[in-house]
Amino acid sequence: MPSNIDTMEIPIPLNIAEFIRQKNEEKKEEQKWIVVGGSYAGALSAWSRLIHPELIVGSLSSSAPLLAQMDFYGYLQTVEEDLKKIGGPCHDQTFTVHGPDYDPVKALKTVNPYLTMNINFTDTVLELSGVGFEGDTSSRLWLYQTCNEFGFFHSSDRGTSVFGQTQPSKSLKGTNVIFSHGTQDPWSFLTKKNDPKHWSVVIVEVEGGAHASDIGLSCTIADDYCSDNMKQIQTLTLENMKRWIDPIFSVPDRVEITDNIGKRPQLFDPNFDPYLQTNEKAADSTIEILESAGNDWIEQTWDHFNPNEERTFKQQWFYNYQYGSVDGPNFLMIGGEGPEDIYWVSNEKLSWMTYAKEVGANVFLLEHRYYGQSKLG
């Protein structure tokens, strides 16, 4: 993220804040909002809570790369470590250097002939050099954005890896945030894994979890998706969301880096069992678009940092009012680097939809500016 995060000059959280303000004005009251996001959107979720605690009571930040790193060698480092654990002969065949002309990608294809991977440099340059908005332009937009804001270049510059000092995640001054990451997620190298500055900041690790896996399917589904660890994390997430909506203890909006974390109050029964109640009838993977779900558009300021700005653009958002009421509370999922879809507010088997149903929340999804249908110009 740009280095001016402490001065709050970050455009995307301002779009999120403006959306919440407009919804609150429509209801003529200040409602409680919880923001949810995975990956880059997970970082936006945490930053939005940090910057706008007057609007947002809590954040679920899954697999969020909070540390912007140019030389992101940790991605391939994590991939190699994962393959060592589960790859066996596949790892030995693919990632053992056999000579100066050895190509690990070709070796991987010999192990898995069904692997489809375009590694042609010319094709990649042609794709990224396009200037039109036709079709899905997400890959070009994301590359431009990361070059300008984050880095995140998956390098092999570690010295000891066949792909080619761990740095700790930056301290976050916010409160009421859940940071989750999976042990098999390459992006977890940049996530927050330790050193919370307040007891309301919860850090959890999904054993065997992939990228943002905890905000995927809910453990209420009777299948093999959820381990006991995943069930516990999803239950802990729900319990924290309940606390954010109906707080038992007061929580400051922000803390100073030098503040003492304090002792976490005993909020919940540590011996809860079972975790989330399993719905045996939910095993069917068929997804229905609920009649209560739909999409709409909100008018946003083009440049929030220009006091004379008169230009605006239309930003797409999705909704589902099935579980909530006109009084809230509200869950807002933050869109990431791609087009958004009504699926995310229609699939009742997603974990965040389960949380919304449990607490009686309306659900919203805000598409990221520039991506999908939310284009400027």
ChimeraX attribute file (.defattr): number of C-alpha atoms within 10 A of each C-alpha:
attribute: neighborCount
match mode: 1-to-1
recipient: residues
	/A:1	18
	/A:2	11
	/A:3	12
	/A:4	9
	/A:5	12
	/A:6	11
	/A:7	8
	/A:8	15
	/A:9	15
	/A:10	20
	/A:11	14
	/A:12	17
	/A:13	21
	/A:14	19
	/A:15	22
	/A:16	23
	/A:17	19
	/A:18	17
	/A:19	19
	/A:20	20
	/A:21	17
	/A:22	13
	/A:23	15
	/A:24	18
	/A:25	12
	/A:26	9
	/A:27	13
	/A:28	11
	/A:29	11
	/A:30	15
	/A:31	20
	/A:32	21
	/A:33	26
	/A:34	24
	/A:35	27
	/A:36	27
	/A:37	26
	/A:38	28
	/A:39	22
	/A:40	19
	/A:41	24
	/A:42	30
	/A:43	26
	/A:44	28
	/A:45	30
	/A:46	28
	/A:47	25
	/A:48	26
	/A:49	27
	/A:50	27
	/A:51	23
	/A:52	17
	/A:53	18
	/A:54	13
	/A:55	20
	/A:56	25
	/A:57	25
	/A:58	30
	/A:59	33
	/A:60	28
	/A:61	31
	/A:62	30
	/A:63	32
	/A:64	28
	/A:65	26
	/A:66	27
	/A:67	20
	/A:68	19
	/A:69	18
	/A:70	15
	/A:71	15
	/A:72	21
	/A:73	23
	/A:74	25
	/A:75	20
	/A:76	22
	/A:77	22
	/A:78	18
	/A:79	15
	/A:80	18
	/A:81	15
	/A:82	17
	/A:83	17
	/A:84	15
	/A:85	10
	/A:86	10
	/A:87	14
	/A:88	10
	/A:89	12
	/A:90	17
	/A:91	18
	/A:92	12
	/A:93	16
	/A:94	22
	/A:95	21
	/A:96	14
	/A:97	14
	/A:98	11
	/A:99	7
	/A:100	6
	/A:101	7
	/A:102	13
	/A:103	13
	/A:104	17
	/A:105	13
	/A:106	12
	/A:107	16
	/A:108	16
	/A:109	14
	/A:110	14
	/A:111	14
	/A:112	11
	/A:113	10
	/A:114	8
	/A:115	11
	/A:116	8
	/A:117	8
	/A:118	8
	/A:119	9
	/A:120	8
	/A:121	8
	/A:122	8
	/A:123	11
	/A:124	11
	/A:125	10
	/A:126	9
	/A:127	12
	/A:128	14
	/A:129	10
	/A:130	11
	/A:131	9
	/A:132	7
	/A:133	12
	/A:134	7
	/A:135	7
	/A:136	12
	/A:137	19
	/A:138	17
	/A:139	13
	/A:140	14
	/A:141	16
	/A:142	16
	/A:143	17
	/A:144	14
	/A:145	13
	/A:146	15
	/A:147	13
	/A:148	11
	/A:149	15
	/A:150	19
	/A:151	17
	/A:152	21
	/A:153	16
	/A:154	16
	/A:155	16
	/A:156	18
	/A:157	16
	/A:158	16
	/A:159	9
	/A:160	9
	/A:161	16
	/A:162	16
	/A:163	17
	/A:164	12
	/A:165	5
	/A:166	8
	/A:167	10
	/A:168	15
	/A:169	17
	/A:170	13
	/A:171	15
	/A:172	21
	/A:173	20
	/A:174	27
	/A:175	25
	/A:176	28
	/A:177	31
	/A:178	23
	/A:179	26
	/A:180	29
	/A:181	32
	/A:182	22
	/A:183	17
	/A:184	19
	/A:185	21
	/A:186	23
	/A:187	26
	/A:188	26
	/A:189	26
	/A:190	23
	/A:191	27
	/A:192	24
	/A:193	17
	/A:194	13
	/A:195	14
	/A:196	21
	/A:197	21
	/A:198	25
	/A:199	16
	/A:200	24
	/A:201	21
	/A:202	20
	/A:203	19
	/A:204	20
	/A:205	18
	/A:206	23
	/A:207	14
	/A:208	15
	/A:209	19
	/A:210	17
	/A:211	22
	/A:212	22
	/A:213	22
	/A:214	27
	/A:215	20
	/A:216	16
	/A:217	18
	/A:218	24
	/A:219	28
	/A:220	22
	/A:221	22
	/A:222	16
	/A:223	13
	/A:224	7
	/A:225	13
	/A:226	19
	/A:227	15
	/A:228	13
	/A:229	15
	/A:230	23
	/A:231	21
	/A:232	20
	/A:233	21
	/A:234	24
	/A:235	20
	/A:236	18
	/A:237	23
	/A:238	20
	/A:239	15
	/A:240	24
	/A:241	24
	/A:242	15
	/A:243	18
	/A:244	23
	/A:245	18
	/A:246	11
	/A:247	12
	/A:248	11
	/A:249	10
	/A:250	7
	/A:251	15
	/A:252	11
	/A:253	17
	/A:254	17
	/A:255	17
	/A:256	12
	/A:257	14
	/A:258	8
	/A:259	10
	/A:260	12
	/A:261	15
	/A:262	10
	/A:263	9
	/A:264	11
	/A:265	10
	/A:266	7
	/A:267	11
	/A:268	11
	/A:269	7
	/A:270	7
	/A:271	7
	/A:272	10
	/A:273	9
	/A:274	11
	/A:275	17
	/A:276	18
	/A:277	13
	/A:278	15
	/A:279	11
	/A:280	11
	/A:281	9
	/A:282	14
	/A:283	13
	/A:284	11
	/A:285	9
	/A:286	8
	/A:287	11
	/A:288	10
	/A:289	14
	/A:290	15
	/A:291	10
	/A:292	12
	/A:293	18
	/A:294	18
	/A:295	15
	/A:296	11
	/A:297	15
	/A:298	17
	/A:299	15
	/A:300	19
	/A:301	18
	/A:302	18
	/A:303	15
	/A:304	15
	/A:305	12
	/A:306	9
	/A:307	7
	/A:308	8
	/A:309	11
	/A:310	9
	/A:311	12
	/A:312	14
	/A:313	18
	/A:314	18
	/A:315	24
	/A:316	23
	/A:317	25
	/A:318	23
	/A:319	21
	/A:320	22
	/A:321	19
	/A:322	18
	/A:323	19
	/A:324	19
	/A:325	12
	/A:326	11
	/A:327	15
	/A:328	21
	/A:329	19
	/A:330	26
	/A:331	27
	/A:332	27
	/A:333	27
	/A:334	26
	/A:335	25
	/A:336	22
	/A:337	20
	/A:338	19
	/A:339	18
	/A:340	21
	/A:341	18
	/A:342	18
	/A:343	16
	/A:344	22
	/A:345	27
	/A:346	23
	/A:347	19
	/A:348	21
	/A:349	21
	/A:350	20
	/A:351	23
	/A:352	28
	/A:353	24
	/A:354	21
	/A:355	21
	/A:356	21
	/A:357	16
	/A:358	13
	/A:359	18
	/A:360	18
	/A:361	26
	/A:362	24
	/A:363	29
	/A:364	24
	/A:365	24
	/A:366	25
	/A:367	25
	/A:368	24
	/A:369	24
	/A:370	20
	/A:371	23
	/A:372	21
	/A:373	17
	/A:374	20
	/A:375	14
	/A:376	14
	/A:377	9
